[in-house]
Amino acid sequence: MNILFLAHRAPFPPDRGDKIRSYHVLRHLAARARVHLIGFAEDPADRHIPDDLRARLTSVTIVPRTKSRGLAAIEAVLTGQPVSLTAFADHAMARAVRRVLDGEPIEAIYCFSGQMAQYLPIDGPRAIMDFVDVDSAKFGGFATRGPLALRWLMRREARLLGAFERDVARRVDVSLLVSDAEAELFRDGGAEGDVRVVENGIDAGVFDPTIVTPVDEAGPLIVFTGQMDYRPNIDAVTWFARSVMPLIRQQHRDARFAIVGRAPSAAVKALAGPGVIVTGAVDDVRGWIAAASVCVAPLELARGIQNKILEAMAMARAVVASAVAAEGIDHGGTIQVADGATDTAAAVIALIDDRDTAAALGEAARVRVLARYDWDARLAPLDRLLGLDT
């Protein structure tokens, strides 16, 4: 089978949540079919294809994405489109898609992320639309706070993008979401058609605490990992550093909060100081996770399955997560769920104080990951959807 794989970000390196999912889906499909990849690159690193993956792909086209957010916003207002679409509208991408569709016997299209649905042909091959999360709901969440102009823009984005998502769901053969909760939200928002769930997984052979050397950091270490120019992550670490860490440090003066991830915003960098470490990009996030007394995911706004939680679970770390961050993960008895500064601080302090309990939770979490979140098992439904299991 010849499959066209459309990606809003080149799926390599797999160093952020969306790219981790697209990378593993791409590898899975490329092991079973002739896959033609077309994706955008935002960074020079996005153009470096791992040799083993390149050998599996039939063709690769990477299109630089250089349009600024400001220009995308102006185009959106002038055309009545959501910014999410104008930001990824590109004539070079449209030509690349047309060239592959005209020149190759494409039998199916796997479209990753809603921004790329604008490139799906009207009367084309079978189309699988991997929305991952309900992006319009994310913007609806953003619309509840901030300056008046920003709230207006977020409400507009939620409304227009939601209408686009529903239209796409009606046109494609199958719509995929990352969790039952996201699929239910999508249907409740009016989405029609065949809506299914394909969950995220984790490479437990890579995220294995027995093969990782922890970073050399003294004292109780509380670790958050993520892309640090992403607003939900910025809000989460800002709240934790300002509202939770002071409570923790009343009990543990040497406790420190490590914010680990690339592209920290100015607001995140400003948090660095006594008790707070901002690392920026690191060569290997696993060393920080391995050193953690507790990993935290105190997100107020979260969509889908949080890879940061799966990674910490695979590394046998104790985890404290907000209820929305834990949603969609099969975590019963393996992680602590807490909301609010007082309860979150108390949960973290209890795990720092009781290392045996923390270790037991971590071990149980890794066992759950091994049993439940292997990538091959999570992606097996794709074989049936595309007829690759015959």
GUBA-256277 format. One record per residue (C-alpha): x, y, z; residue in three letters. Coordinates in nm, 4 decimals. Layout:
<rs>
<east=X north=Y up=Z res=ALA>
...
</rs>
This chain:
<rs>
<east=0.0000 north=0.0000 up=0.0000 res=MET>
<east=0.1161 north=0.3557 up=-0.0788 res=ASN>
<east=0.0334 north=0.5984 up=0.2022 res=ILE>
<east=0.0777 north=0.9767 up=0.2005 res=LEU>
<east=0.1664 north=1.0981 up=0.5517 res=PHE>
<east=0.1024 north=1.4702 up=0.6106 res=LEU>
<east=0.2591 north=1.6261 up=0.9221 res=ALA>
<east=0.2301 north=1.9820 up=1.0513 res=HIS>
<east=0.5767 north=1.9360 up=1.2021 res=ARG>
<east=0.8419 north=1.7016 up=1.0683 res=ALA>
<east=0.8237 north=1.4072 up=1.3133 res=PRO>
<east=1.1898 north=1.4256 up=1.4093 res=PHE>
<east=1.3525 north=1.4684 up=1.6445 res=PRO>
<east=1.0724 north=1.3265 up=1.8638 res=PRO>
<east=1.1303 north=1.5793 up=2.1416 res=ASP>
<east=0.7823 north=1.7185 up=2.2102 res=ARG>
<east=0.4410 north=1.5620 up=2.2603 res=GLY>
<east=0.2953 north=1.5942 up=1.9106 res=ASP>
<east=0.6206 north=1.4917 up=1.7408 res=LYS>
<east=0.6562 north=1.1872 up=1.9650 res=ILE>
<east=0.3162 north=1.0598 up=1.8522 res=ARG>
<east=0.3680 north=1.1403 up=1.4837 res=SER>
<east=0.7168 north=0.9852 up=1.4883 res=TYR>
<east=0.5928 north=0.6543 up=1.6245 res=HIS>
<east=0.2889 north=0.6473 up=1.3946 res=VAL>
<east=0.5181 north=0.7167 up=1.0974 res=LEU>
<east=0.7592 north=0.4389 up=1.1983 res=ARG>
<east=0.4704 north=0.1992 up=1.2485 res=HIS>
<east=0.3231 north=0.2662 up=0.9052 res=LEU>
<east=0.6592 north=0.2708 up=0.7276 res=ALA>
<east=0.7317 north=-0.0810 up=0.8550 res=ALA>
<east=0.4131 north=-0.2040 up=0.6859 res=ARG>
<east=0.3636 north=0.0078 up=0.3731 res=ALA>
<east=0.5278 north=0.2432 up=0.1234 res=ARG>
<east=0.5047 north=0.5791 up=0.2993 res=VAL>
<east=0.5551 north=0.9203 up=0.1385 res=HIS>
<east=0.6182 north=1.1845 up=0.4058 res=LEU>
<east=0.5424 north=1.5531 up=0.3539 res=ILE>
<east=0.5878 north=1.7831 up=0.6522 res=GLY>
<east=0.6788 north=2.1306 up=0.7639 res=PHE>
<east=1.0119 north=2.2192 up=0.9259 res=ALA>
<east=1.0342 north=2.5034 up=1.1774 res=GLU>
<east=1.3943 north=2.4448 up=1.2848 res=ASP>
<east=1.7087 north=2.3161 up=1.1090 res=PRO>
<east=1.6984 north=2.0085 up=1.3344 res=ALA>
<east=1.3621 north=1.9188 up=1.1819 res=ASP>
<east=1.5331 north=1.8510 up=0.8500 res=ARG>
<east=1.7679 north=1.5863 up=0.9880 res=HIS>
<east=1.5974 north=1.2516 up=0.9293 res=ILE>
<east=1.7289 north=0.9601 up=1.1373 res=PRO>
<east=1.9037 north=0.7158 up=0.9027 res=ASP>
<east=1.6970 north=0.4150 up=1.0074 res=ASP>
<east=1.3729 north=0.6030 up=0.9474 res=LEU>
<east=1.4889 north=0.7510 up=0.6160 res=ARG>
<east=1.5677 north=0.4017 up=0.4902 res=ALA>
<east=1.2078 north=0.2967 up=0.5573 res=ARG>
<east=1.0418 north=0.5905 up=0.3801 res=LEU>
<east=0.9670 north=0.5784 up=0.0094 res=THR>
<east=0.9927 north=0.9557 up=-0.0327 res=SER>
<east=1.0394 north=1.2586 up=0.1902 res=VAL>
<east=0.9519 north=1.6234 up=0.1259 res=THR>
<east=1.0211 north=1.8793 up=0.3983 res=ILE>
<east=0.8859 north=2.2319 up=0.3469 res=VAL>
<east=1.0293 north=2.5178 up=0.5570 res=PRO>
<east=0.7623 north=2.7066 up=0.7520 res=ARG>
<east=0.8634 north=3.0683 up=0.7888 res=THR>
<east=0.5350 north=3.2576 up=0.8209 res=LYS>
<east=0.5260 north=3.4721 up=1.1345 res=SER>
<east=0.2428 north=3.4543 up=1.3845 res=ARG>
<east=0.1634 north=3.8181 up=1.3187 res=GLY>
<east=0.1235 north=3.7656 up=0.9451 res=LEU>
<east=-0.0860 north=3.4542 up=1.0046 res=ALA>
<east=-0.3149 north=3.6533 up=1.2371 res=ALA>
<east=-0.3597 north=3.9323 up=0.9802 res=ILE>
<east=-0.4397 north=3.6795 up=0.7078 res=GLU>
<east=-0.6882 north=3.5087 up=0.9372 res=ALA>
<east=-0.8780 north=3.8294 up=1.0126 res=VAL>
<east=-0.8854 north=3.9324 up=0.6454 res=LEU>
<east=-1.0029 north=3.5925 up=0.5206 res=THR>
<east=-1.2321 north=3.4881 up=0.8041 res=GLY>
<east=-1.0198 north=3.1811 up=0.8727 res=GLN>
<east=-0.8818 north=3.0518 up=1.2029 res=PRO>
<east=-0.5188 north=3.1454 up=1.2676 res=VAL>
<east=-0.4401 north=2.7763 up=1.3103 res=SER>
<east=-0.5044 north=2.7299 up=0.9379 res=LEU>
<east=-0.3503 north=3.0464 up=0.7947 res=THR>
<east=-0.0340 north=2.9793 up=0.9975 res=ALA>
<east=0.0108 north=2.6548 up=0.8000 res=PHE>
<east=-0.1263 north=2.7725 up=0.4636 res=ALA>
<east=0.1630 north=2.7522 up=0.2187 res=ASP>
<east=0.1747 north=2.7350 up=-0.1610 res=HIS>
<east=0.4909 north=2.5220 up=-0.1552 res=ALA>
<east=0.3191 north=2.2668 up=0.0673 res=MET>
<east=0.0136 north=2.2576 up=-0.1596 res=ALA>
<east=0.2373 north=2.1967 up=-0.4621 res=ARG>
<east=0.4278 north=1.9204 up=-0.2809 res=ALA>
<east=0.1047 north=1.7412 up=-0.1890 res=VAL>
<east=-0.0298 north=1.7717 up=-0.5425 res=ARG>
<east=0.2968 north=1.6412 up=-0.6886 res=ARG>
<east=0.2871 north=1.3232 up=-0.4788 res=VAL>
<east=-0.0838 north=1.2638 up=-0.5397 res=LEU>
<east=-0.0352 north=1.3046 up=-0.9152 res=ASP>
<east=0.2857 north=1.1035 up=-0.9366 res=GLY>
<east=0.2301 north=0.8145 up=-0.6964 res=GLU>
<east=-0.0449 north=0.5503 up=-0.6626 res=PRO>
<east=-0.1558 north=0.6806 up=-0.3228 res=ILE>
<east=-0.4219 north=0.4571 up=-0.1692 res=GLU>
<east=-0.4602 north=0.6290 up=0.1685 res=ALA>
<east=-0.3706 north=0.9580 up=0.3368 res=ILE>
<east=-0.2767 north=0.9797 up=0.7038 res=TYR>
<east=-0.3213 north=1.3441 up=0.8026 res=CYS>
<east=-0.1587 north=1.4339 up=1.1328 res=PHE>
<east=-0.3044 north=1.7367 up=1.3158 res=SER>
<east=-0.5977 north=1.9474 up=1.2025 res=GLY>
<east=-0.3815 north=2.2209 up=1.0506 res=GLN>
<east=-0.2931 north=1.9844 up=0.7639 res=MET>
<east=-0.6534 north=1.8960 up=0.6753 res=ALA>
<east=-0.6609 north=2.1963 up=0.4401 res=GLN>
<east=-0.4380 north=1.9913 up=0.2069 res=TYR>
<east=-0.6729 north=1.6923 up=0.1807 res=LEU>
<east=-0.8147 north=1.6586 up=-0.1716 res=PRO>
<east=-1.1919 north=1.6798 up=-0.2085 res=ILE>
<east=-1.2273 north=1.3526 up=-0.3972 res=ASP>
<east=-0.9122 north=1.1708 up=-0.2985 res=GLY>
<east=-0.8010 north=0.8411 up=-0.1470 res=PRO>
<east=-0.9168 north=0.7067 up=0.1876 res=ARG>
<east=-0.8330 north=0.9671 up=0.4518 res=ALA>
<east=-0.7465 north=0.9075 up=0.8181 res=ILE>
<east=-0.7550 north=1.2346 up=1.0143 res=MET>
<east=-0.5519 north=1.2221 up=1.3351 res=ASP>
<east=-0.6732 north=1.5274 up=1.5250 res=PHE>
<east=-0.4828 north=1.4049 up=1.8340 res=VAL>
<east=-0.6653 north=1.6539 up=2.0581 res=ASP>
<east=-0.9652 north=1.8814 up=2.0147 res=VAL>
<east=-0.7652 north=2.1966 up=1.9460 res=ASP>
<east=-1.0719 north=2.4211 up=1.9363 res=SER>
<east=-1.1476 north=2.3269 up=2.2972 res=ALA>
<east=-0.7950 north=2.4303 up=2.3942 res=LYS>
<east=-0.8513 north=2.7765 up=2.2525 res=PHE>
<east=-1.1852 north=2.7920 up=2.4288 res=GLY>
<east=-0.9964 north=2.7350 up=2.7529 res=GLY>
<east=-0.7516 north=3.0135 up=2.6690 res=PHE>
<east=-1.0458 north=3.2521 up=2.6183 res=ALA>
<east=-1.1300 north=3.2583 up=2.9891 res=THR>
<east=-0.8376 north=3.4755 up=3.0955 res=ARG>
<east=-0.5949 north=3.7391 up=2.9762 res=GLY>
<east=-0.6406 north=4.0802 up=2.8137 res=PRO>
<east=-0.9753 north=4.1533 up=2.6477 res=LEU>
<east=-0.8302 north=4.1539 up=2.2931 res=ALA>
<east=-0.6592 north=3.8182 up=2.3500 res=LEU>
<east=-0.9773 north=3.6658 up=2.4909 res=ARG>
<east=-1.1686 north=3.7846 up=2.1836 res=TRP>
<east=-0.9072 north=3.6308 up=1.9563 res=LEU>
<east=-0.9184 north=3.3000 up=2.1456 res=MET>
<east=-1.3014 north=3.2882 up=2.1329 res=ARG>
<east=-1.2867 north=3.3573 up=1.7607 res=ARG>
<east=-1.0281 north=3.0832 up=1.7129 res=GLU>
<east=-1.2310 north=2.8316 up=1.9128 res=ALA>
<east=-1.5459 north=2.9061 up=1.7117 res=ARG>
<east=-1.3905 north=2.9031 up=1.3636 res=LEU>
<east=-1.1570 north=2.6115 up=1.4285 res=LEU>
<east=-1.4378 north=2.4088 up=1.5833 res=GLY>
<east=-1.6490 north=2.4574 up=1.2701 res=ALA>
<east=-1.3527 north=2.3511 up=1.0549 res=PHE>
<east=-1.2904 north=2.0404 up=1.2670 res=GLU>
<east=-1.6542 north=1.9347 up=1.2353 res=ARG>
<east=-1.6479 north=1.9858 up=0.8577 res=ASP>
<east=-1.3306 north=1.7765 up=0.8270 res=VAL>
<east=-1.4802 north=1.4987 up=1.0406 res=ALA>
<east=-1.7755 north=1.4778 up=0.8015 res=ARG>
<east=-1.5469 north=1.4544 up=0.4964 res=ARG>
<east=-1.2821 north=1.2036 up=0.6055 res=VAL>
<east=-1.3239 north=0.8299 up=0.6461 res=ASP>
<east=-1.2087 north=0.8156 up=1.0094 res=VAL>
<east=-1.1259 north=1.0768 up=1.2746 res=SER>
<east=-0.8783 north=0.9770 up=1.5472 res=LEU>
<east=-0.8445 north=1.1220 up=1.8966 res=LEU>
<east=-0.5890 north=1.0353 up=2.1604 res=VAL>
<east=-0.8251 north=0.9393 up=2.4433 res=SER>
<east=-1.1842 north=0.8447 up=2.5184 res=ASP>
<east=-1.2301 north=1.1793 up=2.6920 res=ALA>
<east=-1.1176 north=1.3705 up=2.3816 res=GLU>
<east=-1.3378 north=1.1595 up=2.1544 res=ALA>
<east=-1.6382 north=1.2217 up=2.3787 res=GLU>
<east=-1.5637 north=1.5948 up=2.3831 res=LEU>
<east=-1.5394 north=1.5929 up=2.0031 res=PHE>
<east=-1.8733 north=1.4156 up=1.9613 res=ARG>
<east=-2.0412 north=1.6376 up=2.2217 res=ASP>
<east=-1.9223 north=1.9387 up=2.0204 res=GLY>
<east=-2.1177 north=1.8168 up=1.7183 res=GLY>
<east=-1.8591 north=1.6088 up=1.5322 res=ALA>
<east=-2.0127 north=1.3484 up=1.3028 res=GLU>
<east=-1.8707 north=1.0524 up=1.1172 res=GLY>
<east=-1.6518 north=0.7659 up=1.2350 res=ASP>
<east=-1.4687 north=0.8931 up=1.5469 res=VAL>
<east=-1.2250 north=0.6516 up=1.7096 res=ARG>
<east=-0.9515 north=0.6465 up=1.9745 res=VAL>
<east=-0.5855 north=0.5598 up=1.9186 res=VAL>
<east=-0.3975 north=0.6269 up=2.2408 res=GLU>
<east=-0.0400 north=0.7399 up=2.2849 res=ASN>
<east=0.2241 north=0.4923 up=2.3904 res=GLY>
<east=0.5737 north=0.5033 up=2.5336 res=ILE>
<east=0.9017 north=0.3412 up=2.4344 res=ASP>
<east=0.9702 north=0.1738 up=2.7684 res=ALA>
<east=1.2962 north=0.0332 up=2.6343 res=GLY>
<east=1.4284 north=0.3887 up=2.5972 res=VAL>
<east=1.2630 north=0.5269 up=2.9105 res=PHE>
<east=1.4150 north=0.2574 up=3.1301 res=ASP>
<east=1.5602 north=0.3674 up=3.4656 res=PRO>
<east=1.8131 north=0.0845 up=3.4633 res=THR>
<east=1.9998 north=0.2273 up=3.1631 res=ILE>
<east=1.9971 north=0.5966 up=3.2617 res=VAL>
<east=2.2470 north=0.7889 up=3.4742 res=THR>
<east=2.0684 north=1.0560 up=3.6824 res=PRO>
<east=2.1957 north=1.4118 up=3.6659 res=VAL>
<east=2.4033 north=1.5140 up=3.9662 res=ASP>
<east=2.1671 north=1.7407 up=4.1588 res=GLU>
<east=2.1524 north=1.7490 up=4.5372 res=ALA>
<east=1.8507 north=1.7758 up=4.7607 res=GLY>
<east=1.4899 north=1.6745 up=4.6958 res=PRO>
<east=1.4359 north=1.7446 up=4.3255 res=LEU>
<east=1.0911 north=1.8078 up=4.1793 res=ILE>
<east=1.0887 north=1.7853 up=3.7994 res=VAL>
<east=0.8582 north=1.9162 up=3.5282 res=PHE>
<east=0.9338 north=1.8369 up=3.1631 res=THR>
<east=0.7883 north=1.9899 up=2.8493 res=GLY>
<east=0.8080 north=2.2380 up=2.5638 res=GLN>
<east=0.8528 north=2.5603 up=2.7561 res=MET>
<east=0.7120 north=2.8098 up=2.5078 res=ASP>
<east=0.3748 north=2.6308 up=2.5181 res=TYR>
<east=0.1224 north=2.8334 up=2.7143 res=ARG>
<east=-0.0294 north=2.5536 up=2.9298 res=PRO>
<east=0.3222 north=2.4518 up=3.0358 res=ASN>
<east=0.4198 north=2.8134 up=3.1073 res=ILE>
<east=0.1089 north=2.8635 up=3.3207 res=ASP>
<east=0.1669 north=2.5335 up=3.5038 res=ALA>
<east=0.5276 north=2.5956 up=3.6057 res=VAL>
<east=0.4599 north=2.9597 up=3.6927 res=THR>
<east=0.1806 north=2.8577 up=3.9280 res=TRP>
<east=0.3843 north=2.5749 up=4.0798 res=PHE>
<east=0.6938 north=2.7899 up=4.1343 res=ALA>
<east=0.5010 north=3.0786 up=4.2906 res=ARG>
<east=0.2210 north=2.9016 up=4.4768 res=SER>
<east=0.3394 north=2.5491 up=4.5580 res=VAL>
<east=0.7173 north=2.5665 up=4.6011 res=MET>
<east=0.7021 north=2.8150 up=4.8918 res=PRO>
<east=0.4811 north=2.5649 up=5.0803 res=LEU>
<east=0.7152 north=2.2759 up=5.0017 res=ILE>
<east=1.0224 north=2.4739 up=5.1058 res=ARG>
<east=0.8663 north=2.5465 up=5.4440 res=GLN>
<east=0.9146 north=2.1735 up=5.5117 res=GLN>
<east=1.2187 north=2.1100 up=5.2914 res=HIS>
<east=1.4403 north=2.4168 up=5.2601 res=ARG>
<east=1.6731 north=2.2382 up=5.0186 res=ASP>
<east=1.3979 north=2.1262 up=4.7794 res=ALA>
<east=1.4315 north=2.2522 up=4.4238 res=ARG>
<east=1.1996 north=2.2651 up=4.1252 res=PHE>
<east=1.3621 north=2.1826 up=3.7896 res=ALA>
<east=1.1826 north=2.3084 up=3.4771 res=ILE>
<east=1.3296 north=2.0930 up=3.2006 res=VAL>
<east=1.2565 north=2.1668 up=2.8368 res=GLY>
<east=1.3578 north=2.3636 up=2.5346 res=ARG>
<east=1.2607 north=2.7179 up=2.4339 res=ALA>
<east=1.1717 north=2.8564 up=2.7788 res=PRO>
<east=0.9767 north=3.1785 up=2.7429 res=SER>
<east=1.0862 north=3.4996 up=2.9119 res=ALA>
<east=0.8281 north=3.4348 up=3.1836 res=ALA>
<east=0.9742 north=3.0894 up=3.2502 res=VAL>
<east=1.3338 north=3.2163 up=3.2544 res=LYS>
<east=1.2297 north=3.4787 up=3.5101 res=ALA>
<east=1.1328 north=3.2003 up=3.7535 res=LEU>
<east=1.4954 north=3.0871 up=3.7908 res=ALA>
<east=1.6371 north=3.1604 up=4.1329 res=GLY>
<east=1.6501 north=3.0108 up=4.4819 res=PRO>
<east=1.4731 north=2.6788 up=4.4648 res=GLY>
<east=1.3985 north=2.6928 up=4.0908 res=VAL>
<east=1.6158 north=2.5619 up=3.8054 res=ILE>
<east=1.5368 north=2.6446 up=3.4403 res=VAL>
<east=1.7468 north=2.4186 up=3.2195 res=THR>
<east=1.6433 north=2.5102 up=2.8667 res=GLY>
<east=1.7085 north=2.2387 up=2.6093 res=ALA>
<east=1.8925 north=1.9338 up=2.7431 res=VAL>
<east=2.0639 north=1.6525 up=2.5571 res=ASP>
<east=1.8686 north=1.3845 up=2.7409 res=ASP>
<east=1.5612 north=1.4538 up=2.9511 res=VAL>
<east=1.5811 north=1.1054 up=3.1026 res=ARG>
<east=1.8697 north=1.2006 up=3.3321 res=GLY>
<east=1.6551 north=1.4687 up=3.4962 res=TRP>
<east=1.3572 north=1.2369 up=3.5314 res=ILE>
<east=1.5824 north=0.9701 up=3.6840 res=ALA>
<east=1.7094 north=1.2212 up=3.9422 res=ALA>
<east=1.3609 north=1.3343 up=4.0437 res=ALA>
<east=1.2264 north=1.2684 up=4.3898 res=SER>
<east=0.8873 north=1.3538 up=4.2394 res=VAL>
<east=0.7768 north=1.4420 up=3.8862 res=CYS>
<east=0.4890 north=1.6883 up=3.8600 res=VAL>
<east=0.2315 north=1.7790 up=3.5950 res=ALA>
<east=0.0260 north=2.0595 up=3.7551 res=PRO>
<east=-0.1524 north=2.1590 up=3.4344 res=LEU>
<east=-0.4673 north=2.3678 up=3.4507 res=GLU>
<east=-0.5416 north=2.3142 up=3.0818 res=LEU>
<east=-0.4487 north=1.9792 up=2.9270 res=ALA>
<east=-0.5641 north=1.7970 up=2.6171 res=ARG>
<east=-0.5325 north=1.4255 up=2.5545 res=GLY>
<east=-0.2694 north=1.2020 up=2.7088 res=ILE>
<east=0.0304 north=1.3763 up=2.8630 res=GLN>
<east=0.3566 north=1.2219 up=2.7425 res=ASN>
<east=0.5400 north=1.3806 up=3.0354 res=LYS>
<east=0.3375 north=1.1601 up=3.2705 res=ILE>
<east=0.3924 north=0.8425 up=3.0673 res=LEU>
<east=0.7671 north=0.9129 up=3.0539 res=GLU>
<east=0.7865 north=0.9601 up=3.4297 res=ALA>
<east=0.5819 north=0.6445 up=3.4861 res=MET>
<east=0.8086 north=0.4467 up=3.2528 res=ALA>
<east=1.1101 north=0.5767 up=3.4470 res=MET>
<east=0.9520 north=0.4451 up=3.7707 res=ALA>
<east=0.9181 north=0.7905 up=3.9229 res=ARG>
<east=0.6553 north=0.9031 up=4.1697 res=ALA>
<east=0.4175 north=1.1468 up=3.9969 res=VAL>
<east=0.1841 north=1.4167 up=4.1260 res=VAL>
<east=-0.0510 north=1.5450 up=3.8564 res=ALA>
<east=-0.3564 north=1.7654 up=3.8361 res=SER>
<east=-0.6848 north=1.5928 up=3.7590 res=ALA>
<east=-0.6993 north=1.7280 up=3.4033 res=VAL>
<east=-0.3393 north=1.6240 up=3.3324 res=ALA>
<east=-0.4078 north=1.2697 up=3.4562 res=ALA>
<east=-0.7277 north=1.2368 up=3.2543 res=GLU>
<east=-0.7075 north=0.9710 up=2.9857 res=GLY>
<east=-0.4197 north=0.7799 up=3.1480 res=ILE>
<east=-0.4816 north=0.4410 up=3.3072 res=ASP>
<east=-0.3129 north=0.5350 up=3.6340 res=HIS>
<east=-0.5166 north=0.3866 up=3.9189 res=GLY>
<east=-0.2889 north=0.3244 up=4.2153 res=GLY>
<east=0.0235 north=0.4459 up=4.0377 res=THR>
<east=0.0229 north=0.8271 up=4.0547 res=ILE>
<east=-0.1042 north=1.0897 up=4.2959 res=GLN>
<east=-0.3722 north=1.3312 up=4.1729 res=VAL>
<east=-0.3976 north=1.6691 up=4.3449 res=ALA>
<east=-0.5374 north=2.0120 up=4.2644 res=ASP>
<east=-0.4862 north=2.3412 up=4.4421 res=GLY>
<east=-0.1664 north=2.4676 up=4.6003 res=ALA>
<east=-0.2212 north=2.3196 up=4.9462 res=THR>
<east=-0.3150 north=1.9694 up=4.8307 res=ASP>
<east=-0.0451 north=1.9609 up=4.5629 res=THR>
<east=0.2237 north=2.0684 up=4.8098 res=ALA>
<east=0.1026 north=1.8128 up=5.0638 res=ALA>
<east=0.1159 north=1.5311 up=4.8057 res=ALA>
<east=0.4704 north=1.6227 up=4.6995 res=VAL>
<east=0.5912 north=1.6615 up=5.0593 res=ILE>
<east=0.4436 north=1.3223 up=5.1565 res=ALA>
<east=0.6350 north=1.1514 up=4.8736 res=LEU>
<east=0.9593 north=1.3287 up=4.9605 res=ILE>
<east=0.9155 north=1.2241 up=5.3248 res=ASP>
<east=0.8252 north=0.8622 up=5.2465 res=ASP>
<east=1.0782 north=0.7301 up=4.9967 res=ARG>
<east=0.9493 north=0.3735 up=5.0247 res=ASP>
<east=0.5997 north=0.4779 up=4.9176 res=THR>
<east=0.7428 north=0.6930 up=4.6384 res=ALA>
<east=0.9521 north=0.4009 up=4.5139 res=ALA>
<east=0.6562 north=0.1623 up=4.5300 res=ALA>
<east=0.4390 north=0.4028 up=4.3303 res=LEU>
<east=0.7145 north=0.4399 up=4.0726 res=GLY>
<east=0.7579 north=0.0655 up=4.0329 res=GLU>
<east=0.3834 north=0.0166 up=4.0000 res=ALA>
<east=0.3732 north=0.2923 up=3.7392 res=ALA>
<east=0.6410 north=0.1236 up=3.5279 res=ARG>
<east=0.4596 north=-0.2096 up=3.5490 res=VAL>
<east=0.1419 north=-0.0349 up=3.4286 res=ARG>
<east=0.3282 north=0.1230 up=3.1370 res=VAL>
<east=0.4820 north=-0.2078 up=3.0308 res=LEU>
<east=0.1431 north=-0.3778 up=3.0389 res=ALA>
<east=-0.0665 north=-0.0986 up=2.8865 res=ARG>
<east=0.1293 north=0.1518 up=2.6800 res=TYR>
<east=0.3590 north=-0.0316 up=2.4404 res=ASP>
<east=0.3537 north=0.1589 up=2.1078 res=TRP>
<east=0.2907 north=-0.1480 up=1.8925 res=ASP>
<east=-0.0155 north=-0.2363 up=2.0972 res=ALA>
<east=-0.1464 north=0.1210 up=2.0979 res=ARG>
<east=-0.1058 north=0.1572 up=1.7189 res=LEU>
<east=-0.2392 north=-0.1851 up=1.6197 res=ALA>
<east=-0.5842 north=-0.0355 up=1.5339 res=PRO>
<east=-0.4188 north=0.1520 up=1.2460 res=LEU>
<east=-0.3406 north=-0.1795 up=1.0763 res=ASP>
<east=-0.7083 north=-0.2690 up=1.0745 res=ARG>
<east=-0.8187 north=0.0765 up=0.9632 res=LEU>
<east=-0.5826 north=0.0727 up=0.6660 res=LEU>
<east=-0.6107 north=-0.2964 up=0.5843 res=GLY>
<east=-0.2458 north=-0.3585 up=0.6704 res=LEU>
<east=-0.3241 north=-0.6651 up=0.8816 res=ASP>
<east=-0.4392 north=-0.8782 up=0.5903 res=THR>
</rs>
